[in-house]
Every structure is written in structure tokens, then in C-alpha cells.
Amino acid sequence: MSPEVIRSLSAEVLAREAGVSEARIHRFVELGILEPKDDGFRPADIQRVRVTEALDRAGTPPEHLGRIIAEGAFTFRWVDALFSDPTPVSDVTLEDAGRMLDLPMSLVERAYAVWSIAAPARVDRVRQDDLEMLTVVAEAHDALGRDEDRTVAAIRYFGENLRRIAESQIRWFRSSIEEPLLASGVRQPEFAPTTTATGGRLLPLARRAVDVGYRRHLDHYLLEDVIENIEVALDRAGLARTGGRTAPGIAFVDLSGYTSITEREGDASAADIADRFTEVVRRVTIGAGGRVVKFLGDGAMNHFPDPLAAVRGTLELVARIATVDLPLAHAGVNAGPVVYRDGDYFGRTVNVAARVSDRASPSEVLVTANALPDPVPGDLRFDLVEEATLKGVSKPVSVFRAQRVG
């Protein structure tokens, strides 16, 4: 196999693709930030320019960057390996892109906002990958009947979750690989070759994992949607199973005393607790047949296919948390109809579960009458605690303490 040919860029082309003036390129060469060869600049220099410009906007002038490079305290060569061919800036301004793709500027700017990406000014040229994404937005906008709010909601699904995936990958790499080396006194140029090699191998694997994992989960939820539509059709035809469809269970699980721990031990300790809590919640909830809907700082909201699964899974989760050096947890479980939207569940069932959880003591799982399994299995016990008056609920709610027997 012949070696890959790396294209050479003139100062003019580099300036255009990086979105700066040619004079700026020459200044970066003087400072040692850019290191042109006889045949010119490399595509990786686009990223060097972008990083330098971002630092300058944040208050660190290029002269400071040039100094740490000259003193051997930093090298850009590891960045070159990770960004061997960065996406260039297109020849199209943001305003031109909206006109060309028949997108209202309000939608274009909202799209950047829900992506959590800074939007260029309307007269600035957009990156080539941004232009590609706006093309996707335009096609989705047409498919959704050119309803701007629906289009923004669809973008939000993908934008926020993709951002979280990318952020978590890099934060893990930083905290697990780079920071321990820096803490030991090793200078960045000394460990750059090793970390670059590791990162260079992991990044393609991460992209593959995202693709494969997405397709695997999509298959699951597509099947779930098909089954739900079949159940609705059966209900309307009078062919539903006896007793109708089983109501789902919603559980809220919270750590007791988390706020005081944060105030006493600091943010680092709080972050460690949150990470371990997240891991336990995911593992136990999925193992019990449920799904983690969202994390709420020191708590989590879980969805289960039926009340019995919700009670069993929540009891198991609260018990497991008590064994892994975390603050004790408390929980509330309710069951009933819910409204699904934007990856979340809404409605009275959810609100009652959250308020019941607030009434629980450490290690306690409180369950409403709607979530009591019928019949009650022999390994579970439910004791009436109170007829609770809950905010937003017109009638008292019977609340039971759930316990495992034996």
C-alpha cells in the first residue's frame, strides 16, 4: 500500500480554510506556532490556527503561546496527529447558507443553540461540516412539514446527546490519562507521543462504537414502537388482553444528605459520588428490566414496564447503594399513565412518584397504592404509612413502605 499523500497548503489557502488573514498566518510562523516546510503548510495547521485564535479571544495572546513552545513546555505536534485533516471553512456565509437551503435564519440560529455550538455571525463563512449539518436540517425541516418548532425538537434529540458523548470521551481521556502524568511532574512534550498514539487508536474506535451502539439501540426502540402501535390497534378493536395494558412504573431515587456532603467535602468528592451513583443506578436498573430516564444531580428517574418490576428494581437499587460506600438512598414509586416527549416522561404519575420520594427516609422505599402489585408476591411486604396530602393532588394518596421478606 502506498503511503498517504498529504496535501500542501499555501499561506493564502491556509488562511482561507482557517478563517483568518494571511498576515495572521505569517505572524504565527514568526512565533513558532506554525512550522512550514519547503512545500508549504499541512492541513493539520488549520487546527493550530483555530486553537491559537480561540486562546487569543479568551485573553491569551499568541506571543504567550509562542513563548511556551520556545521554552519546550508545550508542543503542537500531538495536535497534528489527532487533527491530520481538519474540516476547512466553506466559501458560504451563514446568511448565504440559509438562503441556499431555504431555511429561515431563526431556525438556523436556533439549530446552533440546541447543538450547543457557537454560531458564526451571519456574514461569516461557515465550516464545511456545519454546512453539511445545515443541509441535513433543511431535509429534516421539509420532512417535518416545515414546522420550525418540530424541527428544533428533532435537532435537540441528536445535538444534546451527541455533545454529551463527545464531552464524556474527552473528559475521561483527560482525567484518566493526561492529568495523572501532569500531576507527576511530566511536561506535556514528554508524554505527548504516548498519549497521542493512545488517542489516535481510541478515537476511531469511539466513532465505531457510537455508530454500532446507536443502531443497536435504534432497533430496540423501533421494535418497542411497533409493539405499542399493535397494542393500540388491539385495544381499539376490543381485542386487548384482559385488564387492559399494564401501567408502567416510575421511580425516583435520591441520595440522602448529598448537599451537606458537597458543602463539607467539596466539589471533587461530590463529582466522585455522582459518578459512582450513576454507575450503580445504570447497572441495577437495566438488570431489573428498567430504563434510566435521566439523572438529577443527586438523584435519578427510572421507568419500568410494570409496577412489580418498579418495586423490585427500586428495592434492589436502594439496597445495592448501601453496600458501595455511597450515602444512603431513598425512593418513591408510582404507576399509571405517562406522556412521553423529548426522551422524557411527564404527567401526574411522574409528579406523584417524585413527591413520594421526597417523603421517604434514608434506605426507605415508599410506594403508592397504584404501584402495589396484584397479587402481592410472597417475598414482598407493604405496610401503610400514611394517607399523604401531596401538592397538586386533590385527594390524599395512600403511601406504603415496601420491604423484602426473608
TAZI-V96395 format. One record per backbone hydrogen bond with DSSP energy under -1.0 kcal/mol. CO is the residue of the C=O (numbers start at 1). NH is the residue of the N-H. E is the energy in kcal/mol with one decimal. If there is no record, write none. Layout:
co | nh | e
CO | NH | E
CO | NH | E
//
This chain:
co | nh | e
9 | 41 | -3.2
10 | 14 | -2.8
11 | 15 | -2.2
12 | 16 | -2.0
13 | 17 | -2.9
14 | 18 | -2.1
15 | 19 | -1.1
15 | 20 | -2.4
17 | 89 | -1.5
21 | 25 | -1.3
22 | 26 | -1.9
23 | 27 | -1.9
24 | 28 | -2.0
25 | 29 | -1.6
26 | 30 | -1.9
27 | 31 | -1.6
28 | 33 | -1.9
28 | 34 | -1.5
29 | 32 | -1.3
37 | 40 | -1.8
40 | 37 | -2.4
41 | 9 | -3.0
42 | 45 | -1.9
43 | 46 | -2.0
44 | 48 | -1.2
45 | 49 | -2.3
46 | 50 | -2.2
47 | 51 | -2.7
48 | 52 | -2.3
49 | 53 | -2.7
50 | 54 | -2.4
51 | 55 | -2.4
52 | 56 | -2.1
53 | 57 | -2.3
54 | 58 | -1.4
55 | 60 | -3.0
56 | 59 | -1.3
61 | 64 | -1.2
61 | 65 | -1.3
62 | 66 | -2.9
63 | 67 | -1.6
64 | 68 | -1.9
65 | 69 | -1.7
66 | 70 | -2.2
67 | 71 | -2.1
68 | 73 | -2.3
68 | 74 | -1.1
69 | 72 | -1.2
76 | 80 | -1.7
77 | 81 | -1.2
78 | 82 | -1.3
79 | 83 | -2.2
88 | 128 | -3.0
92 | 126 | -2.7
93 | 97 | -2.5
94 | 98 | -2.1
95 | 99 | -2.0
96 | 100 | -3.2
97 | 101 | -2.4
98 | 103 | -3.0
104 | 108 | -2.0
105 | 109 | -2.6
106 | 110 | -1.8
107 | 111 | -2.4
108 | 112 | -1.6
109 | 113 | -1.6
110 | 114 | -2.4
111 | 115 | -1.5
112 | 117 | -2.2
121 | 124 | -1.8
122 | 95 | -2.5
124 | 94 | -2.0
126 | 90 | -3.1
127 | 131 | -2.1
128 | 132 | -1.8
129 | 133 | -2.3
130 | 134 | -2.6
131 | 135 | -1.6
132 | 136 | -1.7
133 | 137 | -2.4
134 | 138 | -2.3
135 | 139 | -1.9
136 | 140 | -2.6
137 | 141 | -2.8
138 | 142 | -1.8
139 | 143 | -2.2
140 | 144 | -1.8
141 | 146 | -3.1
142 | 145 | -1.6
147 | 151 | -2.2
148 | 152 | -2.5
149 | 153 | -2.2
150 | 154 | -2.1
151 | 155 | -2.4
152 | 156 | -2.5
153 | 157 | -1.6
154 | 158 | -1.2
155 | 159 | -3.4
156 | 160 | -1.8
157 | 161 | -1.0
158 | 162 | -2.7
159 | 163 | -2.1
160 | 164 | -2.0
161 | 165 | -2.0
162 | 166 | -2.5
163 | 167 | -2.8
164 | 168 | -2.6
165 | 169 | -2.0
166 | 170 | -2.0
167 | 171 | -2.7
168 | 172 | -2.1
169 | 173 | -2.1
170 | 174 | -2.7
171 | 175 | -2.6
172 | 176 | -2.7
173 | 177 | -2.0
173 | 178 | -1.5
174 | 179 | -3.1
178 | 182 | -2.3
179 | 183 | -2.8
180 | 184 | -1.1
181 | 186 | -1.8
182 | 185 | -1.5
187 | 190 | -1.3
187 | 191 | -1.4
188 | 192 | -1.8
191 | 195 | -2.5
192 | 196 | -2.7
193 | 197 | -1.8
194 | 198 | -2.2
195 | 199 | -3.0
196 | 200 | -2.8
197 | 201 | -1.3
198 | 202 | -2.2
199 | 203 | -2.6
202 | 206 | -2.6
203 | 207 | -2.1
204 | 208 | -2.1
205 | 209 | -2.7
206 | 210 | -2.4
207 | 211 | -2.0
208 | 212 | -3.0
209 | 213 | -3.0
210 | 214 | -2.3
211 | 215 | -2.1
212 | 216 | -2.3
213 | 217 | -2.5
214 | 218 | -2.7
215 | 219 | -2.1
216 | 220 | -1.5
217 | 221 | -2.3
218 | 222 | -2.5
219 | 223 | -2.1
220 | 224 | -2.1
221 | 225 | -2.1
222 | 226 | -2.2
223 | 227 | -2.5
224 | 228 | -2.3
225 | 229 | -2.2
226 | 230 | -2.1
227 | 231 | -2.4
228 | 232 | -2.1
229 | 233 | -2.2
230 | 234 | -2.5
231 | 235 | -2.5
232 | 236 | -2.4
233 | 237 | -1.5
234 | 239 | -3.2
235 | 238 | -1.4
241 | 244 | -2.3
248 | 336 | -1.8
249 | 304 | -2.8
250 | 334 | -2.4
251 | 302 | -3.1
252 | 332 | -2.0
253 | 300 | -2.3
254 | 330 | -2.4
257 | 261 | -1.7
258 | 262 | -2.3
259 | 263 | -2.2
260 | 264 | -2.0
261 | 265 | -3.3
262 | 266 | -1.9
266 | 270 | -1.8
267 | 271 | -2.7
268 | 272 | -2.0
269 | 273 | -2.3
270 | 274 | -2.5
271 | 275 | -2.3
272 | 276 | -2.3
273 | 277 | -2.7
274 | 278 | -2.4
275 | 279 | -2.0
276 | 280 | -2.2
277 | 281 | -2.6
278 | 282 | -2.4
279 | 283 | -2.3
280 | 284 | -2.6
281 | 285 | -2.4
282 | 286 | -2.2
283 | 287 | -1.9
284 | 288 | -1.4
285 | 290 | -2.7
286 | 289 | -1.7
291 | 303 | -2.8
294 | 301 | -2.6
296 | 298 | -1.5
298 | 255 | -2.6
299 | 296 | -3.2
300 | 253 | -2.4
301 | 293 | -2.5
301 | 294 | -1.3
302 | 251 | -2.4
303 | 291 | -2.4
304 | 249 | -1.9
306 | 310 | -1.8
307 | 311 | -2.5
308 | 312 | -2.7
309 | 313 | -2.6
310 | 314 | -2.0
311 | 315 | -2.5
312 | 316 | -2.4
313 | 317 | -2.1
314 | 318 | -2.6
315 | 319 | -2.1
316 | 320 | -2.4
317 | 321 | -2.5
318 | 322 | -1.2
320 | 323 | -1.7
321 | 324 | -1.2
328 | 256 | -3.4
329 | 363 | -3.0
330 | 254 | -2.8
331 | 366 | -2.5
332 | 252 | -2.3
333 | 368 | -2.1
334 | 250 | -3.1
339 | 346 | -2.7
341 | 344 | -2.0
344 | 341 | -2.6
346 | 339 | -2.6
347 | 351 | -2.1
348 | 352 | -2.7
349 | 353 | -1.7
350 | 354 | -2.1
351 | 355 | -2.0
352 | 356 | -2.4
353 | 357 | -2.0
354 | 358 | -1.5
357 | 360 | -1.3
361 | 364 | -2.3
364 | 331 | -2.4
365 | 402 | -2.7
366 | 333 | -2.3
367 | 400 | -3.4
368 | 371 | -1.0
369 | 372 | -1.3
377 | 380 | -1.6
379 | 405 | -2.7
381 | 403 | -2.3
383 | 401 | -3.1
386 | 399 | -2.8
388 | 397 | -3.2
390 | 393 | -2.0
397 | 388 | -2.7
398 | 369 | -1.1
399 | 385 | -3.2
399 | 386 | -1.4
400 | 367 | -3.2
401 | 383 | -2.0
403 | 381 | -2.5
//
